Amino acid sequence: MSTIKRTPQEFNDCTSAIIGSAMRVHATLGNGFQEVIYQRALEIEMSLAGLSFTREMEMPIFYREELIGTRRVDFFVEGEIMVELKALIHLEDVHLAQALNYLEAYQVRTGLLINFGSNSLQFKRLFNKKINPNLLNSINSINS
């Protein structure tokens, strides 16, 4: 899967702080644990970093501007960044595609896909170019 390279200015947000928190977790725990262990440790690190977040936030999913269900995102940080965690030997294109689909379905502009399962921490910054203002208004009215 080809991805377009983004400039740091396009990610002028707290993704660096989230990645730094994930790096501290991986440096301490290494690989080999289940995803929920990394999720709990990342919750501690992000709190220490002063980030505001919701863990396992229920997010609406729309189809043709109709609410068809919900799914929980691992973390929703600073009210704008979706964070999906994995604990796999290596990330594959299907995991990236899934995370991008979530961004589009949730109408969130920025996301992070973080994998704790490899020898070195893997992460991908994701950017949703398909923001739909009508859906965004629907989501905002649901979350209010």
C-alpha positions in Angstrom: 0.0 0.0 0.0 1.5 3.4 -0.9 1.1 6.3 1.5 1.6 9.9 0.9 4.3 11.5 3.0 3.2 14.3 5.2 5.2 17.2 6.5 5.5 17.8 10.3 3.5 20.9 10.0 0.5 18.8 8.9 0.7 17.0 12.2 0.9 20.2 14.3 -0.7 18.5 17.3 0.2 16.2 20.2 1.1 13.1 18.1 4.8 13.5 19.1 3.8 13.4 22.8 1.7 10.3 22.3 4.6 8.6 20.4 7.0 9.5 23.1 4.7 8.0 25.7 4.5 4.8 23.6 8.3 4.7 23.3 8.6 4.8 27.1 6.1 2.0 27.4 7.9 -0.1 24.8 11.3 0.6 26.3 10.1 -0.5 29.7 7.9 -3.5 28.8 9.5 -4.6 25.5 7.4 -6.8 23.2 5.4 -10.0 23.9 2.4 -8.8 26.0 -1.2 -8.6 25.0 -2.6 -5.4 23.6 -4.5 -4.6 26.8 -1.3 -4.5 28.9 0.2 -1.9 26.5 -3.1 0.0 26.6 -3.0 0.2 30.4 0.7 1.3 30.4 0.1 3.9 27.7 -2.8 5.3 29.8 -0.3 5.9 32.7 2.3 7.4 30.4 -0.1 9.8 28.6 -1.5 10.9 32.0 2.0 11.7 33.2 2.6 13.6 29.9 -0.4 15.8 30.7 -2.5 14.5 27.7 -6.3 14.4 28.0 -7.8 11.3 26.5 -10.7 8.9 26.7 -9.8 5.2 26.7 -12.0 2.8 24.6 -14.2 5.7 23.5 -17.5 4.6 21.8 -17.5 6.2 18.3 -20.4 6.4 15.9 -20.2 4.8 12.4 -22.2 6.3 9.6 -23.2 4.9 6.2 -24.7 7.4 3.8 -25.1 9.8 6.7 -27.1 7.2 8.6 -25.9 6.0 12.0 -25.4 2.2 11.6 -23.5 1.3 14.7 -20.6 2.1 17.0 -17.0 0.9 17.6 -14.6 1.6 20.4 -11.4 3.4 19.6 -8.4 2.4 21.8 -7.8 6.1 22.7 -9.2 9.4 21.6 -6.6 12.0 22.6 -7.1 15.8 23.1 -10.5 15.5 21.5 -9.0 15.1 18.0 -6.6 12.2 17.6 -7.6 8.6 17.3 -5.0 6.1 18.6 -5.2 2.4 17.6 -2.9 -0.1 19.3 -1.6 -3.4 18.1 0.6 -6.1 19.6 1.7 -7.9 16.5 5.1 -9.2 15.2 4.8 -6.7 12.4 2.2 -4.4 10.9 0.8 -5.2 7.5 -1.0 -3.2 4.9 -4.4 -4.5 6.2 -3.8 -2.9 9.6 -3.0 0.4 8.0 -6.0 0.2 5.8 -8.2 -0.6 8.8 -7.0 2.4 10.7 -7.5 4.7 7.8 -11.0 3.3 7.4 -11.7 4.1 11.0 -10.5 7.7 10.6 -12.9 8.1 7.7 -15.8 6.4 9.4 -15.3 8.5 12.6 -14.7 11.7 10.6 -11.4 12.2 12.6 -8.6 14.1 10.8 -5.5 12.6 12.5 -4.7 9.2 13.9 -1.9 7.0 15.1 -1.4 3.3 14.6 1.0 2.0 17.2 2.4 -1.5 17.3 4.1 -2.8 20.5 4.6 -6.4 19.3 7.8 -6.0 17.3 11.3 -5.7 18.6 11.2 -2.0 17.9 8.1 0.2 18.4 6.3 0.7 15.1 4.0 3.7 14.5 2.3 5.3 11.6 0.8 8.8 11.6 -2.4 8.8 9.6 -4.2 11.7 8.0 -7.9 11.7 6.8 -8.4 13.8 3.7 -12.0 12.7 3.3 -13.6 14.8 6.1 -17.4 15.2 5.3 -18.8 18.4 7.0 -22.3 17.0 7.1 -21.2 13.8 8.9 -18.9 15.9 11.2 -22.0 18.0 12.2 -24.0 14.7 12.9 -21.2 13.3 15.0 -20.8 16.5 17.0 -24.5 16.6 17.7 -24.4 13.0 18.9 -21.3 13.6 21.1 -22.9 16.8 22.7 
